[in-house]
């Protein structure tokens, strides 16, 4: 998970004023929390998880100066970024439950039953009833039951948010995860044409063979393959296209998939055109990630050349945010760009930094991490994660009210779900309502109706998230060079 706290929000309630920290996850505004809420989270993680946690920023006995407030923001950002890279912490029910509750509290919406539309890759719509407090896993399970998918195949699919651009091109925005409510996320997303779709959740195309033994799972693979060919994500010749069209007409799904599986870019995620400093500065490129590599198609004078970067040869990578303009809070200065930089082993004892400038840089990073996690899970003992006994934990709301969550995020009582949003109106309520406008994807599309609520303006700057280390890099040997 990529965390950032780029700015803060000042609130006023009956007890006085306090600072709220705006947390973004994977480029999307997620929630606003107080210092004491994060401190409570830290204490529970330290108590219940057998992991080494970074030092939490200390309390102060007196009111903070402007400089001290900025130091605390940076310290909290560094803290949450660090714990977000620990798989034991990031997969824990405590962290995911905390973020889910914080998202619910931020929008101040009651926990109601609503209908949500989930789409298959062919546009087929599935409408299901959900609670606004249901996390992605709960919603996904309801989709599976609607499709009558066997439980053994649940982990091979996931929910994504996609959007169409002005040219009807499809862009993958993000994967929905258990720290968020799909209903809340999609409702407050200021992206035209965005919707939730069901898609594959693995990188190794050998898993296709397992899923093709099940009729429902194979149909989902078939639907996605047809869609990706239509979008131009999978490259096929005209002759092959005619052959696939004939198989499609006769309903021969297995034969269709057998051909697609060996086609160029099957198993890859395609990204919008962007720029790279390789092989030379400002090279226009098409990025595709899949099959344990990052693929670059370099566009030059109407021609393409291809470069391949194996994920096992990436020592580390980082996300950099380049802000333009003097003040983040200025509507005229909201423009900023994202960079994905990775350090690559070009040759023996020769590492080189390569930078891609793209609106989808965070998604690229998430894809690289997921691919590496899957790669490492196949090595001996690497898939042995810490077994954490399920126990109750406490979510502290901004007003100080505590809610005890059950032994599983799925087992939280309906009463608890309702209680987390039943609070007395305060002077902060008008600000809270405006916070819904903050839900927007970083630089996917600039929407004029998305306003910044920031009281404290952050000076234009370059913000760099710390490096992501690649554990798969250690497995590389001389034979790989």
VENVENGI-V34587 format. One record per residue. N is the residue number from 0. RES is the residue in one letter. PSI is psi in whole degrees, -180 to 180 (* if undefined). OMEGA is omega in whole degrees, -180 to 180 (NA if undefined). D_FIRST is the distance of its C-alpha to the first C-alpha in Angstrom with 1 decimal. Layout:
N	RES	PSI	OMEGA	D_FIRST
N	RES	PSI	OMEGA	D_FIRST
This chain:
0	X	135	177	0.0
1	X	109	180	3.8
2	X	148	168	6.2
3	X	152	173	9.9
4	X	80	-173	13.2
5	X	-22	-178	15.6
6	X	177	-177	18.5
7	X	172	-178	20.2
8	X	134	178	22.6
9	X	130	180	26.0
10	X	154	177	27.2
11	X	127	174	30.7
12	X	-169	-176	31.8
13	X	-23	-179	35.0
14	X	-6	-178	34.0
15	X	-156	-179	33.4
16	X	154	176	30.6
17	X	165	-178	27.0
18	X	133	173	23.9
19	X	138	-178	20.8
20	X	122	-177	17.4
21	X	112	-177	15.6
22	X	127	174	11.9
23	X	138	178	10.0
24	X	125	-179	6.6
25	X	40	174	6.2
26	X	-3	-177	9.7
27	X	133	175	11.2
28	X	131	-176	13.0
29	X	-50	-175	12.2
30	X	170	173	14.6
31	X	127	-177	17.0
32	X	160	176	17.6
33	X	165	176	20.3
34	X	-45	-176	20.3
35	X	-27	177	22.0
36	X	-43	177	19.4
37	X	-35	178	16.7
38	X	-41	177	19.5
39	X	-41	177	20.3
40	X	-47	180	16.8
41	X	-45	-178	17.1
42	X	-39	-179	20.5
43	X	-36	176	19.6
44	X	-43	180	16.9
45	X	-34	-177	19.5
46	X	-41	-169	22.1
47	X	-18	-178	20.7
48	X	137	179	18.4
49	X	66	-180	20.1
50	X	159	177	17.6
51	X	121	-179	18.1
52	X	150	175	16.3
53	X	161	178	16.6
54	X	133	180	19.4
55	X	139	179	18.9
56	X	129	-173	20.6
57	X	156	175	24.2
58	X	157	175	26.1
59	X	142	-177	28.8
60	X	-18	-178	32.2
61	X	165	179	33.2
62	X	141	-177	31.8
63	X	142	172	29.5
64	X	172	179	30.7
65	X	-44	179	28.9
66	X	-39	179	27.9
67	X	-36	177	26.8
68	X	-41	178	24.6
69	X	-39	177	22.9
70	X	-41	178	22.5
71	X	-42	178	21.0
72	X	-48	-180	18.5
73	X	-39	180	17.5
74	X	-42	178	17.5
75	X	-38	178	15.4
76	X	-46	179	12.8
77	X	-40	180	13.1
78	X	-51	-175	13.0
79	X	-29	174	9.8
80	X	-41	-178	8.0
81	X	-48	-179	9.9
82	X	-26	179	9.4
83	X	-20	179	5.6
84	X	-3	176	6.7
85	X	115	-175	9.4
86	X	-32	178	9.5
87	X	-43	-180	12.3
88	X	-47	-175	10.8
89	X	-25	178	7.5
90	X	0	-176	10.1
91	X	149	177	12.7
92	X	-29	-178	14.6
93	X	-52	-179	15.0
94	X	-47	-179	11.5
95	X	-40	178	11.0
96	X	-39	177	14.6
97	X	-48	-178	14.4
98	X	-37	178	11.9
99	X	-46	179	14.1
100	X	-39	180	17.2
101	X	-37	177	16.2
102	X	-44	179	15.7
103	X	-42	-179	19.1
104	X	-36	-177	20.7
105	X	-40	-179	19.7
106	X	-8	179	21.6
107	X	32	178	24.3
108	X	141	176	25.0
109	X	156	179	26.9
110	X	97	-177	25.7
111	X	163	170	27.8
112	X	130	-178	28.3
113	X	169	174	27.7
114	X	139	179	27.9
115	X	142	-180	25.0
116	X	126	174	25.5
117	X	133	-176	23.6
118	X	146	167	24.8
119	X	169	-176	25.5
120	X	-18	179	25.3
121	X	7	179	29.1
122	X	-6	178	28.8
123	X	131	-174	30.1
124	X	134	175	29.0
125	X	120	179	28.3
126	X	123	-178	28.7
127	X	156	177	27.6
128	X	128	-179	28.0
129	X	162	168	24.9
130	X	145	178	24.4
131	X	-14	178	22.3
132	X	0	179	20.6
133	X	131	175	19.7
134	X	176	-173	16.1
135	X	-39	180	15.2
136	X	-39	179	16.6
137	X	-43	178	19.8
138	X	-42	-179	20.3
139	X	-41	-180	19.7
140	X	-36	177	22.3
141	X	-36	177	24.8
142	X	-45	179	24.5
143	X	-44	-179	25.2
144	X	-36	176	28.2
145	X	-39	-179	29.5
146	X	-13	-176	29.3
147	X	43	176	30.7
148	X	136	179	28.2
149	X	141	-175	28.8
150	X	-28	-178	26.3
151	X	-13	-180	26.0
152	X	7	-176	24.2
153	X	-42	-173	21.7
154	X	-8	-176	18.7
155	X	-2	180	19.7
156	X	161	-177	18.8
157	X	167	178	16.2
158	X	135	176	16.2
159	X	158	167	15.4
160	X	126	178	16.3
161	X	163	178	18.8
162	X	151	175	21.3
163	X	139	176	24.7
164	X	-173	-176	25.8
165	X	-23	-180	29.4
166	X	15	-179	30.5
167	X	15	173	29.2
168	X	148	-178	26.6
169	X	130	177	23.5
170	X	129	175	20.0
171	X	124	-177	16.8
172	X	-47	-177	14.5
173	X	161	173	11.5
174	X	131	178	11.0
175	X	135	-176	11.5
176	X	176	-171	9.9
177	X	-3	176	11.6
178	X	2	-175	10.2
179	X	157	174	12.3
180	X	117	179	15.9
181	X	-36	-179	16.7
182	X	-46	-179	20.0
183	X	-44	-177	18.7
184	X	-48	-176	16.1
185	X	-33	-179	18.7
186	X	-36	-175	21.5
187	X	19	180	20.2
188	X	121	-177	18.9
189	X	57	179	21.4
190	X	119	-180	21.4
191	X	137	176	24.7
192	X	15	-179	25.0
193	X	146	178	21.5
194	X	165	-180	21.5
195	X	130	179	19.7
196	X	157	176	20.6
197	X	129	-179	20.5
198	X	176	-179	19.7
199	X	150	-177	19.2
200	X	38	178	16.1
201	X	164	-176	17.2
202	X	-32	-179	18.2
203	X	113	-175	21.4
204	X	-9	175	24.2
205	X	-23	177	26.3
206	X	-22	177	24.7
207	X	-42	-176	26.6
208	X	-38	178	29.8
209	X	-45	-177	28.8
210	X	-25	-180	27.8
211	X	-6	175	31.0
212	X	-9	-180	33.0
213	X	133	-174	32.1
214	X	-45	-178	33.5
215	X	-46	-180	30.8
216	X	-42	179	27.9
217	X	-38	179	30.1
218	X	-37	177	30.7
219	X	-40	176	27.1
220	X	-42	-179	26.8
221	X	-46	180	30.0
222	X	-43	-179	28.9
223	X	-38	179	25.7
224	X	-44	178	27.9
225	X	-43	-179	30.5
226	X	-43	-177	28.0
227	X	-32	174	26.4
228	X	-41	179	29.9
229	X	-38	180	30.9
230	X	-14	-176	28.0
231	X	13	178	29.0
232	X	-36	177	25.8
233	X	126	-177	28.0
234	X	129	178	31.1
235	X	154	177	34.4
236	X	164	178	38.0
237	X	-38	179	40.5
238	X	-44	180	42.4
239	X	-35	179	39.3
240	X	-41	178	38.4
241	X	-39	179	41.9
242	X	-42	179	41.6
243	X	-38	178	38.3
244	X	-40	178	39.9
245	X	-43	178	42.8
246	X	-37	180	40.6
247	X	-40	179	38.8
248	X	-34	-177	42.1
249	X	6	176	43.3
250	X	27	-179	40.1
251	X	81	-173	39.6
252	X	-41	-179	35.8
253	X	-45	179	35.7
254	X	-37	177	37.7
255	X	-47	-179	35.6
256	X	-34	179	32.4
257	X	-37	179	34.3
258	X	-45	-178	35.0
259	X	-36	-176	31.6
260	X	-26	-179	29.9
261	X	11	-179	31.8
262	X	158	-179	31.3
263	X	129	177	29.6
264	X	13	169	25.8
265	X	133	-178	25.7
266	X	9	179	22.2
267	X	154	167	20.7
268	X	129	-179	18.5
269	X	143	-179	20.5
270	X	161	-180	19.4
271	X	154	178	21.7
272	X	141	-177	24.1
273	X	-165	-177	22.9
274	X	152	-178	24.1
275	X	152	178	23.8
276	X	12	178	25.7
277	X	134	4	26.7
278	X	-10	177	29.5
279	X	160	-177	30.6
280	X	145	176	29.2
281	X	31	175	28.4
282	X	129	176	28.7
283	X	130	-173	27.8
284	X	161	167	25.7
285	X	126	-178	24.3
286	X	135	173	21.0
287	X	137	180	20.5
288	X	127	180	18.0
289	X	166	178	19.2
290	X	42	176	21.4
291	X	36	178	19.5
292	X	159	169	20.2
293	X	119	-174	19.4
294	X	129	178	22.7
295	X	125	169	24.3
296	X	112	-175	27.3
297	X	123	-177	29.0
298	X	123	-178	31.3
299	X	117	178	34.5
300	X	46	177	37.8
301	X	1	179	37.3
302	X	163	179	36.3
303	X	139	167	33.2
304	X	152	-171	32.4
305	X	137	173	29.6
306	X	140	-178	27.5
307	X	132	179	25.2
308	X	112	-179	22.5
309	X	136	-178	21.6
310	X	-28	-179	18.1
311	X	-12	179	19.9
312	X	6	173	21.5
313	X	115	-178	18.5
314	X	-40	178	18.5
315	X	172	174	15.3
316	X	167	-180	13.7
317	X	157	173	12.5
318	X	132	178	11.9
319	X	133	175	14.9
320	X	122	178	15.9
321	X	110	-180	19.7
322	X	137	177	21.3
323	X	146	-178	24.9
324	X	162	-173	27.4
325	X	-27	-176	28.4
326	X	134	180	26.7
327	X	-34	-177	23.4
328	X	-12	-180	25.4
329	X	124	-178	28.1
330	X	-29	-179	28.0
331	X	-4	-174	29.6
332	X	29	-176	26.9
333	X	-7	-175	23.7
334	X	135	176	23.3
335	X	160	-177	20.6
336	X	161	-178	19.2
337	X	144	177	16.1
338	X	139	168	16.4
339	X	119	178	14.8
340	X	134	177	16.8
341	X	144	179	17.1
342	X	117	-170	19.8
343	X	140	178	21.9
344	X	91	-178	24.8
345	X	-43	179	27.5
346	X	175	-179	30.2
347	X	127	180	31.1
348	X	22	179	30.3
349	X	106	179	29.2
350	X	143	-180	25.7
351	X	136	176	25.0
352	X	133	178	22.3
353	X	132	-174	21.8
354	X	131	176	20.2
355	X	127	177	19.4
356	X	114	-174	19.7
357	X	146	173	18.3
358	X	-21	-177	17.1
359	X	23	-176	14.7
360	X	-40	-179	13.2
361	X	-42	177	9.6
362	X	-39	176	10.3
363	X	-45	180	12.1
364	X	-43	179	9.4
365	X	-41	179	7.3
366	X	-44	179	10.8
367	X	-44	-179	11.8
368	X	-42	179	9.2
369	X	-39	179	10.3
370	X	-42	179	13.8
371	X	-40	177	13.8
372	X	-42	179	12.7
373	X	-39	179	15.5
374	X	-44	-179	17.8
375	X	-28	-178	17.5
376	X	-17	180	18.0
377	X	-9	179	21.4
378	X	162	-175	22.5
379	X	127	174	24.6
380	X	0	-176	23.0
381	X	-19	-179	19.5
382	X	9	178	18.7
383	X	99	179	20.0
384	X	161	-176	17.4
385	X	129	176	18.5
386	X	119	-177	20.6
387	X	117	178	20.0
388	X	134	180	23.0
389	X	128	-180	22.3
390	X	167	180	23.7
391	X	156	177	23.9
392	X	170	-172	21.9
393	X	131	173	22.5
394	X	122	179	20.7
395	X	121	180	22.4
396	X	172	-178	22.9
397	X	-31	-179	23.6
398	X	5	178	27.3
399	X	-10	179	27.2
400	X	138	-180	27.7
401	X	139	177	26.1
402	X	126	178	25.2
403	X	121	179	25.3
404	X	143	-176	23.0
405	X	-174	-174	24.4
406	X	-12	177	23.7
407	X	145	178	21.1
408	X	-24	178	19.0
409	X	-16	-175	21.3
410	X	10	179	24.3
411	X	133	-177	24.0
412	X	154	177	27.4
413	X	-33	179	28.3
414	X	-41	179	29.9
415	X	-40	179	26.7
416	X	-40	180	24.9
417	X	-41	-176	27.8
418	X	-31	-174	28.1
419	X	-17	-179	24.6
420	X	-2	-180	25.9
421	X	94	178	29.6
422	X	157	180	30.1
423	X	138	177	33.1
424	X	143	179	32.9
425	X	-180	-180	32.7
426	X	-16	-178	33.3
427	X	-6	-172	29.5
428	X	-44	179	29.7
429	X	-39	179	30.5
430	X	-40	-179	27.5
431	X	-40	-179	25.2
432	X	-37	179	26.6
433	X	-23	-177	25.8
434	X	-25	180	22.1
435	X	-27	180	21.7
436	X	-12	-177	22.4
437	X	-15	-177	19.2
438	X	104	178	17.2
439	X	148	179	16.9
440	X	136	-178	14.8
441	X	115	167	14.7
442	X	27	173	17.9
443	X	-48	171	18.2
444	X	140	178	21.5
445	X	118	-178	23.2
446	X	127	-176	24.6
447	X	-19	-177	27.6
448	X	2	178	27.2
449	X	113	-177	23.9
450	X	152	176	25.0
451	X	135	-179	23.4
452	X	5	-167	24.4
453	X	126	175	23.7
454	X	-50	179	26.6
455	X	115	-176	25.8
456	X	136	-178	25.6
457	X	129	-178	23.4
458	X	145	177	25.3
459	X	134	-175	24.4
460	X	175	173	22.6
461	X	121	-179	20.3
462	X	123	-177	16.9
463	X	123	174	15.1
464	X	151	-174	11.7
465	X	161	-174	12.5
466	X	144	172	12.8
467	X	116	-180	10.6
468	X	141	-179	13.4
469	X	108	-179	14.4
470	X	-24	179	16.1
471	X	-21	-180	17.9
472	X	-31	-177	19.7
473	X	-19	-177	21.8
474	X	-8	-175	23.3
475	X	141	179	25.0
476	X	178	-178	28.8
477	X	-30	-179	31.7
478	X	-20	-180	32.3
479	X	-11	-175	29.1
480	X	*	NA	30.3
